[in-house]
Amino acid sequence: MRLIINVIYCAFAPSRTQGSTLMMLAAARLCPLAFLAWLAGWQVPARMVEPAEWSCNGDAGPPVPAMVSVERANWLMGTEMRAVACAETRQMGIAALEAAFAAIREVENRLSTWRPDSELSRLNSAAPGHWVELSPTTLALLVEVSEWSVRTRGTFDPAVGALLDAWDVRGAGRVPTDEEIVRALNATGIRHLDIDQERGRVRRLRDIRLDAGAFGKGAGLRAAADALRGAAGLHTAVMDFGGQIEIVAPTGGGATWAIDVADPKRRDKAAARIYVGPGSVATTGASERFIETDGRRFGHVVDPRSGRPVPAWGSVTVVASDPVTADVLSTALFVVGPEEARHWSRTLEVGVLLQSGAGTDRTTFRNEFLHRLENRTSQETTE
């Protein structure tokens, strides 16, 4: 599931807000960059306003020196990463984005189960009961996602490799027998992972297989954001990593980004808009990726508790300061379904947008934290 983004970080004087820009974001008085507009499929002029014609200061704060926007794209962790940086010079913008991409590659080298030499692959291929030494960074991440599995009551679980294989999620797709699902469930659950933090090692107590699909992008974006915050001359950056968004503003606090979230049934159609500050936005749904076999269609998100795909009931968008949190919770909330997700979201200190149903029956729900977040962002922008 991808987000449709209309805008990143740049404000026009009213006289410059015209044409397609006016139709897209006149209310927010923010200009979209052609690059991200193209990602969303917007029909906008090929030539947008040149960097010298817009301010990198958003709608709030004292004027800042002229900034230059730099756009880059790369294929990382099996998906596309697109990013825009606003920096003092073009060279600084390029260096910042290259540092972000390098940070994600390092995470990929550790977590990708497509790489036989990654730490996660070494752990998955080791015999059950055999200790595997891991880097402190990977060990800490496994501790973190193990805790998330407990906190989400098993609706998020990274040890679902056997279930993904049973349904052939990464291939053409298939419907396993009930016996195959039971066998896969017996090889599922991060509770079967023994983590020895003192000695920096991990062992599998059963033949479980870990998969970074529900937290890998978040981990990559966290590393990229850390790299960007340390980049010289960077004002703001927006990254779209396979649909999860990360906004970094080392010196650009107080601005608002408008993000359109796609209709759960039509990813090319915007259905809701949220206004956020720096942080991460992750959406989980079943309209973009699915398994189709014997004339039946199943979503790609598998419930770790039942071993079966989650019905395509809509989508969950989570806004959080941390990308791993957004990644994990968007998956967990989607797994539990719309009613429980609505109830659960009222207890969370993250923004949650739920969309369920389709057409005239589609309903949208924002939790109270998202309302407060948008109100605070709006106040900071206008001060």
Short mmCIF file of the C-alpha atoms (twelve columns), coordinates in Angstrom:
data_MODEL
# 
_entry.id   MODEL 
# 
loop_
_atom_site.group_PDB 
_atom_site.id 
_atom_site.type_symbol 
_atom_site.label_atom_id 
_atom_site.label_alt_id 
_atom_site.label_comp_id 
_atom_site.label_asym_id 
_atom_site.label_seq_id 
_atom_site.Cartn_x 
_atom_site.Cartn_y 
_atom_site.Cartn_z 
_atom_site.pdbx_PDB_model_num 
ATOM 1   C CA . MET A 1   0.000   0.000   0.000   1 
ATOM 2   C CA . ARG A 2   1.476   3.336   -0.992  1 
ATOM 3   C CA . LEU A 3   0.825   6.805   0.194   1 
ATOM 4   C CA . ILE A 4   -0.049  9.452   -2.367  1 
ATOM 5   C CA . ILE A 5   2.030   12.483  -1.492  1 
ATOM 6   C CA . ASN A 6   1.157   15.882  -2.881  1 
ATOM 7   C CA . VAL A 7   3.677   17.952  -1.085  1 
ATOM 8   C CA . ILE A 8   6.869   18.108  0.776   1 
ATOM 9   C CA . TYR A 9   8.393   21.176  2.234   1 
ATOM 10  C CA . CYS A 10  8.180   24.525  0.425   1 
ATOM 11  C CA . ALA A 11  5.893   27.522  0.776   1 
ATOM 12  C CA . PHE A 12  4.764   29.981  -1.879  1 
ATOM 13  C CA . ALA A 13  3.688   33.536  -1.600  1 
ATOM 14  C CA . PRO A 14  -0.013  33.658  -2.585  1 
ATOM 15  C CA . SER A 15  0.806   35.162  -5.970  1 
ATOM 16  C CA . ARG A 16  2.889   32.122  -6.876  1 
ATOM 17  C CA . THR A 17  0.241   29.594  -5.861  1 
ATOM 18  C CA . GLN A 18  -1.647  29.092  -9.099  1 
ATOM 19  C CA . GLY A 19  -2.543  26.559  -11.774 1 
ATOM 20  C CA . SER A 20  -2.232  22.910  -10.758 1 
ATOM 21  C CA . THR A 21  -0.441  23.934  -7.585  1 
ATOM 22  C CA . LEU A 22  -3.499  25.877  -6.471  1 
ATOM 23  C CA . MET A 23  -5.816  22.922  -7.113  1 
ATOM 24  C CA . MET A 24  -3.576  20.519  -5.246  1 
ATOM 25  C CA . LEU A 25  -2.626  22.436  -2.137  1 
ATOM 26  C CA . ALA A 26  -4.023  25.939  -2.092  1 
ATOM 27  C CA . ALA A 27  -5.466  25.452  1.373   1 
ATOM 28  C CA . ALA A 28  -2.099  24.453  2.781   1 
ATOM 29  C CA . ARG A 29  -0.201  27.115  0.770   1 
ATOM 30  C CA . LEU A 30  2.513   24.539  0.132   1 
ATOM 31  C CA . CYS A 31  4.040   23.694  -3.217  1 
ATOM 32  C CA . PRO A 32  4.469   20.137  -4.469  1 
ATOM 33  C CA . LEU A 33  7.759   19.190  -6.097  1 
ATOM 34  C CA . ALA A 34  7.303   17.650  -9.506  1 
ATOM 35  C CA . PHE A 35  9.223   14.579  -8.419  1 
ATOM 36  C CA . LEU A 36  6.873   13.498  -5.653  1 
ATOM 37  C CA . ALA A 37  3.844   14.604  -7.606  1 
ATOM 38  C CA . TRP A 38  4.956   12.276  -10.366 1 
ATOM 39  C CA . LEU A 39  5.205   9.450   -7.818  1 
ATOM 40  C CA . ALA A 40  1.542   9.968   -7.026  1 
ATOM 41  C CA . GLY A 41  0.449   10.131  -10.657 1 
ATOM 42  C CA . TRP A 42  -0.641  13.787  -10.530 1 
ATOM 43  C CA . GLN A 43  -0.876  15.455  -13.940 1 
ATOM 44  C CA . VAL A 44  1.244   18.522  -13.310 1 
ATOM 45  C CA . PRO A 45  3.332   20.689  -15.609 1 
ATOM 46  C CA . ALA A 46  6.673   19.172  -16.511 1 
ATOM 47  C CA . ARG A 47  8.431   22.288  -15.279 1 
ATOM 48  C CA . MET A 48  7.719   23.281  -11.710 1 
ATOM 49  C CA . VAL A 49  8.968   26.376  -9.916  1 
ATOM 50  C CA . GLU A 50  12.738  26.553  -9.807  1 
ATOM 51  C CA . PRO A 51  14.442  26.174  -6.386  1 
ATOM 52  C CA . ALA A 52  15.317  29.869  -6.298  1 
ATOM 53  C CA . GLU A 53  11.615  30.725  -6.498  1 
ATOM 54  C CA . TRP A 54  10.518  28.988  -3.323  1 
ATOM 55  C CA . SER A 55  11.428  29.180  0.318   1 
ATOM 56  C CA . CYS A 56  12.629  26.217  2.368   1 
ATOM 57  C CA . ASN A 57  11.173  27.754  5.496   1 
ATOM 58  C CA . GLY A 58  7.632   26.494  5.116   1 
ATOM 59  C CA . ASP A 59  4.855   28.620  6.588   1 
ATOM 60  C CA . ALA A 60  6.624   29.463  9.853   1 
ATOM 61  C CA . GLY A 61  9.866   30.751  11.286  1 
ATOM 62  C CA . PRO A 62  12.339  33.425  10.241  1 
ATOM 63  C CA . PRO A 63  13.645  33.487  6.677   1 
ATOM 64  C CA . VAL A 64  16.475  31.093  5.863   1 
ATOM 65  C CA . PRO A 65  19.159  31.328  3.173   1 
ATOM 66  C CA . ALA A 66  18.221  30.135  -0.311  1 
ATOM 67  C CA . MET A 67  18.129  26.352  -0.529  1 
ATOM 68  C CA . VAL A 68  18.555  23.898  -3.386  1 
ATOM 69  C CA . SER A 69  16.406  20.786  -3.838  1 
ATOM 70  C CA . VAL A 70  18.019  17.498  -4.864  1 
ATOM 71  C CA . GLU A 71  16.075  14.401  -5.981  1 
ATOM 72  C CA . ARG A 72  17.412  10.852  -5.977  1 
ATOM 73  C CA . ALA A 73  16.016  7.328   -6.419  1 
ATOM 74  C CA . ASN A 74  17.468  3.888   -5.742  1 
ATOM 75  C CA . TRP A 75  16.399  0.267   -5.429  1 
ATOM 76  C CA . LEU A 76  16.981  -0.913  -1.866  1 
ATOM 77  C CA . MET A 77  15.682  -3.818  0.239   1 
ATOM 78  C CA . GLY A 78  13.640  -5.089  -2.685  1 
ATOM 79  C CA . THR A 79  11.690  -1.864  -3.166  1 
ATOM 80  C CA . GLU A 80  12.119  1.630   -4.530  1 
ATOM 81  C CA . MET A 81  13.452  4.466   -2.412  1 
ATOM 82  C CA . ARG A 82  12.812  8.008   -3.622  1 
ATOM 83  C CA . ALA A 83  13.985  11.040  -1.753  1 
ATOM 84  C CA . VAL A 84  14.141  14.805  -1.978  1 
ATOM 85  C CA . ALA A 85  16.556  16.897  0.082   1 
ATOM 86  C CA . CYS A 86  16.571  20.641  0.626   1 
ATOM 87  C CA . ALA A 87  20.098  21.814  1.417   1 
ATOM 88  C CA . GLU A 88  22.378  24.846  1.310   1 
ATOM 89  C CA . THR A 89  24.109  23.585  -1.835  1 
ATOM 90  C CA . ARG A 90  23.503  20.888  -4.420  1 
ATOM 91  C CA . GLN A 91  26.637  19.072  -3.285  1 
ATOM 92  C CA . MET A 92  25.408  19.038  0.318   1 
ATOM 93  C CA . GLY A 93  22.017  17.716  -0.774  1 
ATOM 94  C CA . ILE A 94  23.612  14.938  -2.827  1 
ATOM 95  C CA . ALA A 95  25.957  14.000  0.017   1 
ATOM 96  C CA . ALA A 96  23.047  13.885  2.470   1 
ATOM 97  C CA . LEU A 97  20.963  11.558  0.301   1 
ATOM 98  C CA . GLU A 98  23.923  9.325   -0.506  1 
ATOM 99  C CA . ALA A 99  24.561  8.980   3.236   1 
ATOM 100 C CA . ALA A 100 20.900  8.028   3.725   1 
ATOM 101 C CA . PHE A 101 21.056  5.418   0.960   1 
ATOM 102 C CA . ALA A 102 24.298  4.001   2.370   1 
ATOM 103 C CA . ALA A 103 22.662  3.661   5.791   1 
ATOM 104 C CA . ILE A 104 19.794  1.654   4.281   1 
ATOM 105 C CA . ARG A 105 22.223  -0.587  2.376   1 
ATOM 106 C CA . GLU A 106 23.958  -1.382  5.655   1 
ATOM 107 C CA . VAL A 107 20.617  -2.376  7.194   1 
ATOM 108 C CA . GLU A 108 19.823  -4.457  4.113   1 
ATOM 109 C CA . ASN A 109 23.141  -6.261  4.396   1 
ATOM 110 C CA . ARG A 110 22.214  -7.280  7.939   1 
ATOM 111 C CA . LEU A 111 18.504  -8.068  7.601   1 
ATOM 112 C CA . SER A 112 17.734  -9.186  4.044   1 
ATOM 113 C CA . THR A 113 16.659  -12.832 3.877   1 
ATOM 114 C CA . TRP A 114 17.389  -12.677 0.139   1 
ATOM 115 C CA . ARG A 115 21.095  -12.455 0.983   1 
ATOM 116 C CA . PRO A 116 22.558  -15.748 2.250   1 
ATOM 117 C CA . ASP A 117 25.338  -13.875 4.056   1 
ATOM 118 C CA . SER A 118 23.085  -11.515 6.033   1 
ATOM 119 C CA . GLU A 119 22.841  -11.864 9.798   1 
ATOM 120 C CA . LEU A 120 19.174  -12.795 9.598   1 
ATOM 121 C CA . SER A 121 19.879  -15.462 6.963   1 
ATOM 122 C CA . ARG A 122 22.704  -16.919 9.038   1 
ATOM 123 C CA . LEU A 123 20.344  -17.135 12.004  1 
ATOM 124 C CA . ASN A 124 17.573  -18.733 9.924   1 
ATOM 125 C CA . SER A 125 19.930  -21.340 8.477   1 
ATOM 126 C CA . ALA A 126 21.555  -22.320 11.787  1 
ATOM 127 C CA . ALA A 127 20.348  -25.519 13.404  1 
ATOM 128 C CA . PRO A 128 17.764  -25.013 16.178  1 
ATOM 129 C CA . GLY A 129 19.553  -24.737 19.498  1 
ATOM 130 C CA . HIS A 130 22.772  -23.455 17.891  1 
ATOM 131 C CA . TRP A 131 23.941  -20.034 19.113  1 
ATOM 132 C CA . VAL A 132 24.621  -17.383 16.456  1 
ATOM 133 C CA . GLU A 133 26.586  -14.244 17.278  1 
ATOM 134 C CA . LEU A 134 25.054  -11.031 15.981  1 
ATOM 135 C CA . SER A 135 26.129  -7.407  15.792  1 
ATOM 136 C CA . PRO A 136 24.956  -5.222  18.691  1 
ATOM 137 C CA . THR A 137 22.691  -3.272  16.297  1 
ATOM 138 C CA . THR A 138 20.905  -6.357  14.982  1 
ATOM 139 C CA . LEU A 139 20.664  -7.866  18.453  1 
ATOM 140 C CA . ALA A 140 19.071  -4.692  19.827  1 
ATOM 141 C CA . LEU A 141 16.587  -4.649  16.925  1 
ATOM 142 C CA . LEU A 142 15.563  -8.266  17.583  1 
ATOM 143 C CA . VAL A 143 15.006  -7.417  21.236  1 
ATOM 144 C CA . GLU A 144 12.878  -4.470  20.160  1 
ATOM 145 C CA . VAL A 145 10.697  -6.416  17.721  1 
ATOM 146 C CA . SER A 146 10.332  -9.239  20.252  1 
ATOM 147 C CA . GLU A 147 8.945   -6.706  22.705  1 
ATOM 148 C CA . TRP A 148 6.614   -5.370  20.010  1 
ATOM 149 C CA . SER A 149 5.276   -8.879  19.446  1 
ATOM 150 C CA . VAL A 150 4.371   -9.095  23.131  1 
ATOM 151 C CA . ARG A 151 2.873   -5.592  23.204  1 
ATOM 152 C CA . THR A 152 0.729   -6.301  20.145  1 
ATOM 153 C CA . ARG A 153 -0.430  -9.659  21.539  1 
ATOM 154 C CA . GLY A 154 1.101   -11.526 18.624  1 
ATOM 155 C CA . THR A 155 -0.625  -9.576  15.861  1 
ATOM 156 C CA . PHE A 156 2.848   -8.453  14.849  1 
ATOM 157 C CA . ASP A 157 5.396   -11.253 14.708  1 
ATOM 158 C CA . PRO A 158 8.568   -11.227 12.598  1 
ATOM 159 C CA . ALA A 159 9.005   -15.027 12.828  1 
ATOM 160 C CA . VAL A 160 6.441   -15.810 10.123  1 
ATOM 161 C CA . GLY A 161 8.706   -17.154 7.399   1 
ATOM 162 C CA . ALA A 162 7.043   -20.584 7.463   1 
ATOM 163 C CA . LEU A 163 3.593   -19.036 6.946   1 
ATOM 164 C CA . LEU A 164 4.808   -16.822 4.098   1 
ATOM 165 C CA . ASP A 165 6.281   -19.902 2.432   1 
ATOM 166 C CA . ALA A 166 3.086   -21.908 2.980   1 
ATOM 167 C CA . TRP A 167 1.077   -19.281 1.092   1 
ATOM 168 C CA . ASP A 168 3.989   -18.611 -1.329  1 
ATOM 169 C CA . VAL A 169 3.580   -14.889 -0.664  1 
ATOM 170 C CA . ARG A 170 6.829   -14.055 -2.433  1 
ATOM 171 C CA . GLY A 171 5.974   -16.200 -5.448  1 
ATOM 172 C CA . ALA A 172 2.912   -16.942 -7.539  1 
ATOM 173 C CA . GLY A 173 0.795   -17.694 -4.481  1 
ATOM 174 C CA . ARG A 174 -0.953  -20.893 -3.406  1 
ATOM 175 C CA . VAL A 175 -3.585  -22.035 -0.918  1 
ATOM 176 C CA . PRO A 176 -2.073  -24.452 1.614   1 
ATOM 177 C CA . THR A 177 -3.992  -27.306 3.165   1 
ATOM 178 C CA . ASP A 178 -5.145  -27.096 6.766   1 
ATOM 179 C CA . GLU A 179 -2.403  -29.557 7.714   1 
ATOM 180 C CA . GLU A 180 0.218   -27.351 6.059   1 
ATOM 181 C CA . ILE A 181 -1.057  -24.305 7.954   1 
ATOM 182 C CA . VAL A 182 -0.838  -26.187 11.255  1 
ATOM 183 C CA . ARG A 183 2.735   -27.226 10.490  1 
ATOM 184 C CA . ALA A 184 3.641   -23.650 9.556   1 
ATOM 185 C CA . LEU A 185 2.061   -22.305 12.766  1 
ATOM 186 C CA . ASN A 186 4.186   -24.732 14.778  1 
ATOM 187 C CA . ALA A 187 7.227   -23.096 13.143  1 
ATOM 188 C CA . THR A 188 5.988   -19.558 13.821  1 
ATOM 189 C CA . GLY A 189 6.506   -17.195 16.726  1 
ATOM 190 C CA . ILE A 190 9.386   -15.052 17.914  1 
ATOM 191 C CA . ARG A 191 8.705   -16.405 21.416  1 
ATOM 192 C CA . HIS A 192 10.764  -19.380 20.194  1 
ATOM 193 C CA . LEU A 193 13.824  -17.113 19.862  1 
ATOM 194 C CA . ASP A 194 16.283  -17.118 22.759  1 
ATOM 195 C CA . ILE A 195 18.251  -13.864 22.963  1 
ATOM 196 C CA . ASP A 196 21.385  -13.703 25.106  1 
ATOM 197 C CA . GLN A 197 22.063  -9.961  25.258  1 
ATOM 198 C CA . GLU A 198 24.996  -10.331 27.622  1 
ATOM 199 C CA . ARG A 199 26.968  -12.483 25.185  1 
ATOM 200 C CA . GLY A 200 25.545  -10.952 22.007  1 
ATOM 201 C CA . ARG A 201 24.097  -14.151 20.633  1 
ATOM 202 C CA . VAL A 202 20.775  -15.671 19.596  1 
ATOM 203 C CA . ARG A 203 19.422  -19.166 19.036  1 
ATOM 204 C CA . ARG A 204 16.207  -20.556 17.636  1 
ATOM 205 C CA . LEU A 205 14.478  -23.018 19.941  1 
ATOM 206 C CA . ARG A 206 12.334  -24.250 17.023  1 
ATOM 207 C CA . ASP A 207 12.821  -24.147 13.275  1 
ATOM 208 C CA . ILE A 208 11.282  -20.681 13.014  1 
ATOM 209 C CA . ARG A 209 12.325  -18.323 10.230  1 
ATOM 210 C CA . LEU A 210 12.512  -14.602 10.766  1 
ATOM 211 C CA . ASP A 211 11.374  -12.209 8.054   1 
ATOM 212 C CA . ALA A 212 11.985  -8.445  8.113   1 
ATOM 213 C CA . GLY A 213 8.975   -7.654  5.940   1 
ATOM 214 C CA . ALA A 214 6.978   -5.972  8.708   1 
ATOM 215 C CA . PHE A 215 9.815   -3.969  10.243  1 
ATOM 216 C CA . GLY A 216 12.693  -3.825  7.748   1 
ATOM 217 C CA . LYS A 217 11.601  -0.626  5.994   1 
ATOM 218 C CA . GLY A 218 11.138  1.040   9.358   1 
ATOM 219 C CA . ALA A 219 14.626  -0.025  10.426  1 
ATOM 220 C CA . GLY A 220 16.070  1.232   7.151   1 
ATOM 221 C CA . LEU A 221 14.320  4.583   7.446   1 
ATOM 222 C CA . ARG A 222 15.459  4.962   11.040  1 
ATOM 223 C CA . ALA A 223 19.080  4.510   9.948   1 
ATOM 224 C CA . ALA A 224 18.597  6.871   6.992   1 
ATOM 225 C CA . ALA A 225 17.007  9.534   9.188   1 
ATOM 226 C CA . ASP A 226 19.904  9.320   11.651  1 
ATOM 227 C CA . ALA A 227 22.332  9.801   8.752   1 
ATOM 228 C CA . LEU A 228 20.384  12.811  7.454   1 
ATOM 229 C CA . ARG A 229 20.294  14.500  10.857  1 
ATOM 230 C CA . GLY A 230 24.085  14.456  10.850  1 
ATOM 231 C CA . ALA A 231 24.433  15.725  7.283   1 
ATOM 232 C CA . ALA A 232 26.061  19.118  6.786   1 
ATOM 233 C CA . GLY A 233 23.907  21.861  5.303   1 
ATOM 234 C CA . LEU A 234 20.660  19.870  5.224   1 
ATOM 235 C CA . HIS A 235 17.465  21.765  5.962   1 
ATOM 236 C CA . THR A 236 14.776  19.151  5.233   1 
ATOM 237 C CA . ALA A 237 14.368  15.800  3.479   1 
ATOM 238 C CA . VAL A 238 11.449  13.573  2.555   1 
ATOM 239 C CA . MET A 239 11.879  9.882   1.777   1 
ATOM 240 C CA . ASP A 240 9.326   7.536   0.199   1 
ATOM 241 C CA . PHE A 241 10.510  3.986   0.870   1 
ATOM 242 C CA . GLY A 242 8.101   1.654   -0.851  1 
ATOM 243 C CA . GLY A 243 5.170   3.702   0.452   1 
ATOM 244 C CA . GLN A 244 6.429   4.447   3.958   1 
ATOM 245 C CA . ILE A 245 7.280   8.103   4.381   1 
ATOM 246 C CA . GLU A 246 9.977   9.638   6.556   1 
ATOM 247 C CA . ILE A 247 10.248  13.403  6.979   1 
ATOM 248 C CA . VAL A 248 13.460  14.780  8.460   1 
ATOM 249 C CA . ALA A 249 13.906  18.449  9.336   1 
ATOM 250 C CA . PRO A 250 17.154  19.096  11.243  1 
ATOM 251 C CA . THR A 251 16.681  22.881  10.912  1 
ATOM 252 C CA . GLY A 252 13.182  23.041  9.469   1 
ATOM 253 C CA . GLY A 253 10.898  22.604  12.461  1 
ATOM 254 C CA . GLY A 254 7.503   24.268  12.472  1 
ATOM 255 C CA . ALA A 255 6.424   23.351  8.955   1 
ATOM 256 C CA . THR A 256 3.509   21.228  7.789   1 
ATOM 257 C CA . TRP A 257 3.515   18.512  5.164   1 
ATOM 258 C CA . ALA A 258 0.217   17.516  3.533   1 
ATOM 259 C CA . ILE A 259 -0.034  13.820  2.725   1 
ATOM 260 C CA . ASP A 260 -2.880  12.239  0.809   1 
ATOM 261 C CA . VAL A 261 -3.637  8.627   1.662   1 
ATOM 262 C CA . ALA A 262 -4.927  6.389   -1.113  1 
ATOM 263 C CA . ASP A 263 -8.356  4.819   -1.246  1 
ATOM 264 C CA . PRO A 264 -8.062  1.229   0.092   1 
ATOM 265 C CA . LYS A 265 -9.615  -0.099  -3.122  1 
ATOM 266 C CA . ARG A 266 -7.914  2.280   -5.555  1 
ATOM 267 C CA . ARG A 267 -4.343  3.178   -4.749  1 
ATOM 268 C CA . ASP A 268 -4.285  5.761   -7.567  1 
ATOM 269 C CA . LYS A 269 -7.084  7.748   -5.930  1 
ATOM 270 C CA . ALA A 270 -6.583  9.990   -2.891  1 
ATOM 271 C CA . ALA A 271 -9.240  9.386   -0.245  1 
ATOM 272 C CA . ALA A 272 -7.999  11.205  2.879   1 
ATOM 273 C CA . ARG A 273 -5.511  13.922  3.724   1 
ATOM 274 C CA . ILE A 274 -3.429  14.303  6.856   1 
ATOM 275 C CA . TYR A 275 -1.126  17.124  7.946   1 
ATOM 276 C CA . VAL A 276 2.034   16.171  9.770   1 
ATOM 277 C CA . GLY A 277 5.367   17.482  10.959  1 
ATOM 278 C CA . PRO A 278 8.680   15.580  10.929  1 
ATOM 279 C CA . GLY A 279 8.276   11.870  11.555  1 
ATOM 280 C CA . SER A 280 7.127   8.732   9.784   1 
ATOM 281 C CA . VAL A 281 3.906   7.703   8.048   1 
ATOM 282 C CA . ALA A 282 3.253   4.016   7.278   1 
ATOM 283 C CA . THR A 283 0.195   2.468   5.624   1 
ATOM 284 C CA . THR A 284 -0.803  -1.192  5.520   1 
ATOM 285 C CA . GLY A 285 -3.590  -2.554  3.335   1 
ATOM 286 C CA . ALA A 286 -4.268  -5.361  0.891   1 
ATOM 287 C CA . SER A 287 -5.162  -3.578  -2.346  1 
ATOM 288 C CA . GLU A 288 -1.685  -3.291  -3.841  1 
ATOM 289 C CA . ARG A 289 -0.199  -6.716  -3.071  1 
ATOM 290 C CA . PHE A 290 -2.233  -9.900  -3.034  1 
ATOM 291 C CA . ILE A 291 -2.171  -13.599 -3.801  1 
ATOM 292 C CA . GLU A 292 -4.424  -14.845 -6.594  1 
ATOM 293 C CA . THR A 293 -4.899  -18.554 -7.154  1 
ATOM 294 C CA . ASP A 294 -7.741  -20.695 -8.536  1 
ATOM 295 C CA . GLY A 295 -9.792  -17.552 -9.141  1 
ATOM 296 C CA . ARG A 296 -9.563  -16.479 -5.499  1 
ATOM 297 C CA . ARG A 297 -7.733  -13.443 -4.191  1 
ATOM 298 C CA . PHE A 298 -6.035  -13.217 -0.793  1 
ATOM 299 C CA . GLY A 299 -4.186  -10.337 0.830   1 
ATOM 300 C CA . HIS A 300 -0.421  -10.513 1.344   1 
ATOM 301 C CA . VAL A 301 -0.630  -9.821  5.108   1 
ATOM 302 C CA . VAL A 302 -0.853  -13.094 7.049   1 
ATOM 303 C CA . ASP A 303 -2.267  -13.207 10.582  1 
ATOM 304 C CA . PRO A 304 0.437   -14.873 12.737  1 
ATOM 305 C CA . ARG A 305 -2.252  -16.191 15.079  1 
ATOM 306 C CA . SER A 306 -4.495  -17.997 12.583  1 
ATOM 307 C CA . GLY A 307 -1.982  -18.583 9.814   1 
ATOM 308 C CA . ARG A 308 -4.391  -17.173 7.246   1 
ATOM 309 C CA . PRO A 309 -4.377  -13.945 5.161   1 
ATOM 310 C CA . VAL A 310 -6.102  -10.927 6.661   1 
ATOM 311 C CA . PRO A 311 -9.298  -9.976  4.770   1 
ATOM 312 C CA . ALA A 312 -8.963  -6.857  2.616   1 
ATOM 313 C CA . TRP A 313 -11.144 -4.744  4.895   1 
ATOM 314 C CA . GLY A 314 -9.449  -1.377  4.217   1 
ATOM 315 C CA . SER A 315 -6.222  0.250   5.329   1 
ATOM 316 C CA . VAL A 316 -4.376  1.518   8.404   1 
ATOM 317 C CA . THR A 317 -2.130  4.575   8.377   1 
ATOM 318 C CA . VAL A 318 0.074   5.261   11.396  1 
ATOM 319 C CA . VAL A 319 1.900   8.527   12.077  1 
ATOM 320 C CA . ALA A 320 4.729   8.206   14.592  1 
ATOM 321 C CA . SER A 321 7.989   9.910   15.443  1 
ATOM 322 C CA . ASP A 322 9.837   6.614   14.942  1 
ATOM 323 C CA . PRO A 323 9.643   4.679   11.628  1 
ATOM 324 C CA . VAL A 324 9.920   1.214   13.204  1 
ATOM 325 C CA . THR A 325 6.971   2.039   15.462  1 
ATOM 326 C CA . ALA A 326 4.921   3.226   12.468  1 
ATOM 327 C CA . ASP A 327 5.863   0.139   10.436  1 
ATOM 328 C CA . VAL A 328 5.035   -2.338  13.202  1 
ATOM 329 C CA . LEU A 329 1.784   -0.763  14.367  1 
ATOM 330 C CA . SER A 330 0.320   -0.280  10.885  1 
ATOM 331 C CA . THR A 331 0.703   -4.036  10.374  1 
ATOM 332 C CA . ALA A 332 -0.598  -5.023  13.816  1 
ATOM 333 C CA . LEU A 333 -3.651  -2.765  13.588  1 
ATOM 334 C CA . PHE A 334 -4.491  -4.065  10.123  1 
ATOM 335 C CA . VAL A 335 -4.299  -7.661  11.342  1 
ATOM 336 C CA . VAL A 336 -6.889  -7.167  14.110  1 
ATOM 337 C CA . GLY A 337 -9.551  -5.711  11.801  1 
ATOM 338 C CA . PRO A 338 -11.428 -2.394  11.789  1 
ATOM 339 C CA . GLU A 339 -13.419 -2.626  15.018  1 
ATOM 340 C CA . GLU A 340 -10.595 -3.763  17.262  1 
ATOM 341 C CA . ALA A 341 -8.198  -1.403  15.494  1 
ATOM 342 C CA . ARG A 342 -10.465 1.533   16.278  1 
ATOM 343 C CA . HIS A 343 -10.717 0.549   19.945  1 
ATOM 344 C CA . TRP A 344 -6.983  -0.158  20.243  1 
ATOM 345 C CA . SER A 345 -5.972  3.083   18.512  1 
ATOM 346 C CA . ARG A 346 -7.669  5.107   21.253  1 
ATOM 347 C CA . THR A 347 -5.028  3.822   23.696  1 
ATOM 348 C CA . LEU A 348 -1.992  4.553   21.504  1 
ATOM 349 C CA . GLU A 349 0.310   7.572   21.576  1 
ATOM 350 C CA . VAL A 350 0.594   7.588   17.765  1 
ATOM 351 C CA . GLY A 351 -1.662  9.010   15.073  1 
ATOM 352 C CA . VAL A 352 -3.960  6.437   13.454  1 
ATOM 353 C CA . LEU A 353 -6.130  6.809   10.356  1 
ATOM 354 C CA . LEU A 354 -8.442  3.886   9.540   1 
ATOM 355 C CA . GLN A 355 -10.286 3.475   6.247   1 
ATOM 356 C CA . SER A 356 -12.802 0.674   5.842   1 
ATOM 357 C CA . GLY A 357 -15.409 -0.226  3.266   1 
ATOM 358 C CA . ALA A 358 -15.562 1.073   -0.302  1 
ATOM 359 C CA . GLY A 359 -17.355 3.682   -2.371  1 
ATOM 360 C CA . THR A 360 -20.257 5.348   -0.593  1 
ATOM 361 C CA . ASP A 361 -19.903 2.843   2.263   1 
ATOM 362 C CA . ARG A 362 -16.289 3.812   2.967   1 
ATOM 363 C CA . THR A 363 -15.726 5.183   6.467   1 
ATOM 364 C CA . THR A 364 -12.734 7.070   7.836   1 
ATOM 365 C CA . PHE A 365 -11.674 7.229   11.472  1 
ATOM 366 C CA . ARG A 366 -8.973  9.387   13.079  1 
ATOM 367 C CA . ASN A 367 -7.928  8.642   16.637  1 
ATOM 368 C CA . GLU A 368 -7.670  11.455  19.162  1 
ATOM 369 C CA . PHE A 369 -3.875  11.498  19.033  1 
ATOM 370 C CA . LEU A 370 -3.943  12.171  15.280  1 
ATOM 371 C CA . HIS A 371 -6.403  15.027  15.826  1 
ATOM 372 C CA . ARG A 372 -4.084  16.522  18.452  1 
ATOM 373 C CA . LEU A 373 -1.061  15.980  16.227  1 
ATOM 374 C CA . GLU A 374 -2.674  17.750  13.281  1 
ATOM 375 C CA . ASN A 375 -3.901  20.596  15.481  1 
ATOM 376 C CA . ARG A 376 -0.454  21.049  17.022  1 
ATOM 377 C CA . THR A 377 1.187   20.944  13.599  1 
ATOM 378 C CA . SER A 378 -1.291  23.534  12.326  1 
ATOM 379 C CA . GLN A 379 -0.630  25.839  15.308  1 
ATOM 380 C CA . GLU A 380 3.146   25.542  14.907  1 
ATOM 381 C CA . THR A 381 2.823   26.394  11.202  1 
ATOM 382 C CA . THR A 382 0.794   29.537  11.804  1 
ATOM 383 C CA . GLU A 383 2.747   30.902  14.771  1 
# 
